[in-house]
Amino acid sequence: MTARLYVCTTCRAGETVEEGRPVPGARLYAALATAPQPPGVELVPVECLSACNHGCAVALSQPGSWSYVYGRLTERDAAEILTGAGAYATTSDGIVPWRERVAIFRKQSLARIPAPDA
């Protein structure tokens, strides 16, 4: 099973961005894309996750599993995001035990969405 890590590439994270410079969401995506990907995780750029008031956002989903949206992220969080995505990809239901979740996923969760068949 493949987990998808969606990254909002249009997020401005409340910053004023100079013309021609990448927005924070694009910088986060670039940091994630240039790092080694965990097994079972597909990185997917998206134009908006509608979490605009919560900084850079990512979402995790996989078939038959709970999905999650995380916010207030930056490119400095890339390694921890990928570690958390890798742990998520190993689950059968999308639930990584609380103590085993990376700290950023415990603290930056915006939404948890049940699997369509739950």
Sequence and secondary structure as in RCSB ss.txt:
>XXXX:A:sequence
MTARLYVCTTCRAGETVEEGRPVPGARLYAALATAPQPPGVELVPVECLSACNHGCAVALSQPGSWSYVYGRLTE
RDAAEILTGAGAYATTSDGIVPWRERVAIFRKQSLARIPAPDA
>XXXX:A:secstr
  EEEEEESS  TT    TTS  HHHHHHHHHHTS   TTEEEEEES  S GGGSEEEEEE TTS EEEEEEE G
GGHHHHHHHHHHHHT SSS   GGGS HHHHHSEEEEE  TT 
